[in-house]
Amino acid sequence: MDVITVLRPENDFAADGLAGRRVFADSPRESAAIRYRFAFPAPLVALVLMAASLALVPPLQQKLGFYRLGRISFGPDDTLELAFDSALGLSQAGADLSPADGTLPAADAVPLDPAAASVRPVTWQRYTVGKGDSVSRIASRFSLRNMSTVLSVNGIDNARKLRVGQVLDIPSMDGIVYTVAKGDNLSAIARRYSIGVNALLDANDLETETLAAGQRLFVPGASMSRFDLKKALGELFVRPVAGRLTSTYGYRKDPFTGAKSFHTGIDLAIPLGTPVKATLDGKVAATGYSPVYGNYVIITHDGGYQSLYGHLQSIGTRKGASVVQGAIIGKSGSTGYSTGPHVHFSVYKNGKTINPLSVLE
């Protein structure tokens, strides 16, 4: 815990008005009387003064006492820390509760320890999607803390395509569904998700560790990868520019010849010199100039994706550079086969073009 600064009374008190006063006599007789009156033994006087001082310290300290800045260290309070962690949704080991990981704050939810020796068998409910429903709202309704649970167990690869009347399977705890591949074994799967073998056996109500290819296992406490979750939520790619869509993906008339041709991306009209941003984290695979795309940049991303940015006025990156989502890689222009300032944006999946709007919207 951090050292905190508090105010506490100093064990000194103001001396103003407390010093001994000198007594003056008007005559020798009065002086002698005074000397006689104060002629007590020195040790006794010192003892009396000390007792009086000790008796006066508390009230004087309360009224006149100085204060100083003191530093007091408090050791960790496990009870308080666990309470705060639970309230903030941090009690699940390794959980990242940024919106990007799909975790929902739920103070009343009981977090599952995926490394536990055993868990209860998962039970299932059916839910029919209603008007106004969303993945996050459905997860909250069933006290699930992670949206990836609903997405994974129902094989939803695009949350925006959730439709009214769709029937969903809802598990009694957070987790994902894993499809057993040939050669898989329970121990390897357990290690992959940092979970105990017994937890896998109990959650799936299995009596043996024998698995068959194609078998679906519920992995309690596990989550979809950040990449897969963002893809399912439609947040994986961002637009390279906030331009006006002037041409879509697919067949169209050539803007110069009028002949039917296939457009491999989308065109976003934007003023000349507008910064162009990387749609996703990745590594620059190529930069250069072509008669069609003019100045262009190609970026390779995880998951077999690549993106191309064409007709740039200038290129602001280099081959081999690592870029993050939103990094400026160039400025918009009208180079190459172009009718005016815009950005041509293409997305490739495993070497083949796909409609960019399918991952942007």
C-alpha positions in Angstrom: 0.0 0.0 0.0 1.2 3.6 -0.6 2.4 5.7 2.3 -0.2 8.3 3.1 0.4 11.7 4.7 -1.7 12.7 7.8 -1.8 15.5 10.3 -1.0 14.5 13.9 -0.2 16.7 17.0 3.4 17.5 17.8 4.4 16.6 21.3 5.5 20.2 22.0 3.5 23.1 23.0 3.8 26.9 22.7 6.0 28.5 25.3 4.6 32.0 24.9 3.1 33.1 28.2 4.4 30.0 30.1 7.9 31.0 31.0 8.6 31.8 34.6 8.0 35.3 35.7 10.6 37.4 37.6 9.2 38.8 40.9 10.2 42.3 41.9 10.1 43.6 45.5 9.5 47.2 46.6 11.6 46.9 49.8 14.3 44.7 51.4 11.7 43.2 53.8 9.4 42.3 51.0 12.4 40.9 49.1 13.4 38.7 52.1 9.8 37.5 52.4 9.7 36.6 48.8 13.1 34.7 49.1 11.8 32.9 52.1 8.5 32.0 50.4 10.4 30.4 47.4 13.2 28.8 49.4 12.0 25.2 48.8 14.5 22.5 48.2 15.6 22.4 44.5 14.7 18.7 43.9 11.2 19.2 45.3 10.6 22.3 43.1 11.8 20.4 40.1 9.5 17.5 40.8 6.5 19.8 41.4 7.2 21.7 38.1 7.6 18.4 36.2 4.2 17.1 37.5 2.5 20.4 36.7 4.0 20.4 33.2 2.8 16.8 32.5 -0.6 17.7 33.7 -0.8 20.8 31.5 0.5 19.2 28.3 -2.8 17.6 27.1 -5.0 20.7 27.4 -2.3 23.0 26.1 -1.5 20.7 23.2 -5.2 20.5 22.4 -5.6 24.3 22.5 -2.1 25.6 21.4 -0.3 22.6 20.1 1.6 22.6 16.9 0.9 20.1 14.1 3.4 18.5 11.8 3.2 16.4 8.7 3.8 12.8 9.7 4.2 9.7 7.5 2.4 6.6 8.6 2.6 3.3 6.7 -0.3 1.0 6.6 0.2 -2.6 5.8 -1.9 -4.4 3.2 -5.5 -5.2 4.3 -6.4 -8.4 2.4 -10.1 -8.0 3.3 -10.4 -4.5 2.0 -8.3 -5.2 -1.1 -10.5 -8.2 -2.0 -13.6 -6.1 -1.4 -12.3 -3.4 -3.7 -11.2 -6.0 -6.3 -14.7 -7.6 -6.3 -16.4 -4.2 -6.6 -14.2 -3.3 -9.6 -14.5 -6.8 -11.2 -10.8 -7.6 -10.8 -11.1 -10.7 -8.7 -10.9 -13.0 -11.7 -7.2 -13.9 -12.3 -5.8 -12.3 -15.4 -9.0 -10.4 -16.3 -8.7 -7.3 -18.3 -11.8 -5.3 -17.8 -11.4 -2.8 -20.5 -14.4 -2.6 -22.8 -12.3 -4.3 -25.5 -12.2 -7.6 -23.6 -16.0 -7.7 -23.3 -16.1 -8.0 -19.5 -19.1 -6.6 -17.8 -19.0 -5.1 -14.3 -21.2 -7.2 -12.0 -20.6 -6.8 -8.3 -23.1 -9.6 -7.5 -21.5 -12.1 -9.8 -19.4 -14.8 -8.2 -16.1 -15.1 -10.2 -14.9 -18.5 -11.2 -11.4 -19.6 -10.4 -10.4 -21.5 -13.6 -7.6 -23.2 -11.7 -9.9 -24.7 -9.1 -9.7 -28.4 -8.5 -13.4 -28.9 -9.4 -16.5 -27.0 -10.5 -20.1 -27.7 -10.8 -21.4 -29.2 -14.1 -22.5 -26.4 -16.5 -26.3 -26.2 -17.0 -28.0 -24.6 -20.0 -31.0 -22.4 -20.7 -32.6 -21.3 -23.9 -33.2 -17.6 -24.6 -35.0 -16.0 -27.5 -33.6 -12.7 -28.6 -36.1 -9.8 -28.2 -36.4 -6.3 -29.6 -33.6 -4.1 -28.3 -31.5 -7.0 -27.1 -27.7 -6.9 -27.4 -25.0 -9.4 -26.5 -24.0 -7.4 -23.5 -27.5 -7.0 -22.2 -28.2 -10.7 -22.6 -25.0 -11.6 -20.7 -25.9 -9.2 -17.9 -29.4 -10.7 -17.6 -28.0 -14.1 -16.9 -25.2 -12.8 -14.5 -22.5 -13.6 -17.0 -19.4 -11.3 -16.7 -18.0 -11.8 -20.2 -19.7 -11.2 -23.5 -17.4 -13.7 -25.1 -19.4 -16.5 -23.3 -22.6 -15.7 -25.2 -20.6 -15.2 -28.5 -18.5 -18.4 -28.2 -21.2 -20.9 -27.1 -23.5 -19.8 -29.9 -20.9 -19.5 -32.6 -21.7 -15.8 -33.2 -18.9 -14.2 -35.3 -20.7 -10.9 -35.8 -22.6 -9.5 -32.8 -24.3 -6.9 -35.0 -26.1 -9.6 -36.9 -28.0 -10.7 -33.8 -31.7 -10.8 -34.8 -35.0 -10.8 -33.1 -36.4 -14.4 -32.6 -32.9 -16.0 -32.7 -32.6 -18.7 -30.0 -29.4 -18.7 -27.9 -27.9 -21.3 -25.5 -27.0 -19.7 -22.2 -24.6 -21.5 -19.8 -24.8 -21.2 -16.0 -21.2 -19.8 -15.8 -18.7 -17.9 -17.9 -16.5 -19.8 -20.3 -16.2 -20.7 -24.0 -16.8 -23.8 -26.1 -13.8 -25.6 -27.5 -14.1 -28.1 -30.4 -11.8 -31.1 -29.9 -9.3 -31.6 -32.8 -7.7 -34.8 -33.8 -4.8 -35.6 -31.4 -6.2 -33.4 -28.6 -6.1 -34.6 -25.0 -7.7 -33.2 -21.9 -4.4 -32.4 -20.3 -3.2 -30.3 -23.2 -6.5 -28.4 -23.4 -6.3 -27.8 -19.7 -2.8 -26.4 -20.0 -3.8 -24.2 -22.9 -6.5 -22.4 -20.8 -4.7 -22.6 -17.4 -7.4 -24.7 -15.9 -7.4 -28.0 -13.9 -8.2 -31.2 -15.6 -10.8 -32.0 -12.9 -12.5 -28.7 -13.6 -12.9 -29.7 -17.3 -14.2 -33.1 -16.3 -16.6 -31.7 -13.8 -17.9 -28.8 -15.9 -18.7 -31.2 -18.7 -19.8 -34.1 -16.5 -17.3 -36.4 -18.0 -16.3 -39.7 -16.3 -13.2 -40.3 -18.3 -10.5 -38.2 -20.1 -11.2 -39.9 -23.4 -12.1 -37.4 -26.1 -13.3 -37.7 -29.7 -12.5 -35.3 -32.6 -15.3 -32.9 -33.1 -16.5 -33.1 -29.5 -17.6 -29.8 -27.9 -16.1 -29.0 -24.5 -17.2 -26.2 -22.2 -14.1 -24.5 -20.8 -15.1 -22.7 -17.6 -13.6 -19.3 -16.9 -12.0 -19.1 -20.3 -12.4 -16.1 -22.7 -12.1 -15.5 -26.4 -8.9 -13.9 -27.5 -8.8 -10.1 -27.7 -8.5 -10.4 -31.5 -11.5 -12.8 -31.9 -13.6 -10.8 -29.5 -13.0 -7.5 -31.3 -13.7 -9.2 -34.6 -17.0 -10.5 -33.4 -18.0 -7.2 -31.9 -17.2 -5.4 -35.2 -14.5 -3.4 -33.5 -11.5 -5.1 -35.1 -11.0 -2.6 -38.0 -11.4 1.2 -38.0 -11.9 3.4 -41.0 -8.6 4.8 -42.3 -10.3 8.2 -42.8 -13.7 9.7 -41.9 -14.6 10.3 -45.5 -17.7 10.0 -47.6 -18.3 6.6 -49.2 -18.4 7.2 -53.0 -17.8 3.7 -54.4 -18.5 0.3 -52.9 -17.0 -3.1 -53.2 -18.0 -5.2 -56.2 -18.9 -4.7 -59.9 -19.3 -1.1 -61.1 -18.8 1.1 -64.2 -15.3 2.2 -64.7 -15.2 5.9 -63.9 -13.1 6.7 -67.1 -14.3 4.2 -69.7 -17.8 3.2 -68.4 -16.9 -0.5 -68.9 -18.0 -3.0 -66.2 -15.2 -3.8 -63.8 -14.7 -5.3 -60.4 -13.8 -2.8 -57.7 -11.6 -4.5 -55.1 -12.3 -2.1 -52.2 -14.2 1.0 -51.2 -13.5 4.7 -52.0 -13.7 7.3 -49.3 -13.7 10.9 -50.6 -11.6 13.2 -48.4 -9.8 16.6 -48.8 -6.3 16.5 -50.2 -3.6 15.9 -47.5 -5.9 14.4 -44.9 -4.0 12.0 -42.5 -4.6 8.3 -43.3 -4.6 5.9 -40.4 -3.8 2.2 -40.1 -7.1 0.2 -39.8 -5.5 -2.3 -37.4 -2.2 -3.2 -35.6 0.2 -4.8 -38.0 3.5 -4.7 -39.9 4.0 -2.7 -43.2 4.4 -5.4 -45.9 5.0 -3.0 -48.9 5.0 0.6 -50.0 5.4 2.0 -53.5 3.7 3.3 -56.6 1.5 1.6 -59.1 -0.3 3.0 -62.2 -3.6 1.9 -60.6 -3.3 2.7 -56.9 -0.7 5.5 -57.2 1.2 5.8 -53.9 0.1 2.9 -51.8 0.7 1.1 -48.4 0.0 -2.5 -47.6 -0.2 -3.7 -44.0 -0.2 -7.3 -42.8 -2.4 -8.1 -39.7 -3.1 -11.1 -37.5 -5.7 -13.6 -38.5 -4.7 -13.7 -42.2 -5.8 -10.1 -42.9 -4.1 -7.5 -45.0 -5.2 -3.9 -45.8 -4.3 -1.7 -48.8 -4.4 2.1 -48.9 -4.2 3.7 -52.3 -4.0 7.1 -54.2 -2.0 8.6 -51.4 -0.4 12.0 -51.8 2.5 11.0 -49.6 3.6 7.9 -47.7 4.5 8.3 -44.0 5.8 4.8 -43.2 8.3 2.2 -44.5 8.4 -1.5 -45.3 8.9 -3.6 -42.2 7.7 -0.9 -39.7 5.3 -2.0 -37.0 2.2 0.1 -36.7 -0.6 0.3 -34.2 -4.3 0.9 -35.0 -4.8 4.6 -35.8 -1.2 5.3 -36.6 -0.8 7.8 -39.5 0.7 6.0 -42.5 0.4 8.7 -45.1 -1.8 11.6 -46.5 -4.7 11.3 -48.9 -4.2 12.3 -52.5 -5.3 11.6 -56.1 -2.3 9.7 -57.5 -2.6 6.8 -60.0 -5.9 5.9 -61.6 -8.0 8.5 -59.8 -10.8 11.0 -60.5 -10.1 13.2 -57.4 -8.9 13.2 -53.8 -9.9 10.0 -52.0 -8.6 6.9 -50.3 -9.0 3.5 -51.9 -9.3 1.0 -49.1 -9.1 -2.8 -49.6 -9.1 -5.7 -47.1 -7.7 -9.1 -47.9 -8.4 -12.4 -46.0 -5.9 -15.1 -46.7 -4.9 -13.4 -50.0 -8.4 -12.8 -51.3 -10.3 -9.5 -51.2 -13.4 -9.2 -49.0 -15.9 -6.4 -48.7 -14.3 -3.9 -46.3 -17.7 -2.9 -45.0 -18.2 -6.5 -43.6 -15.4 -5.8 -41.0 -16.0 -2.0 -40.6 -19.7 -2.1 -40.0 
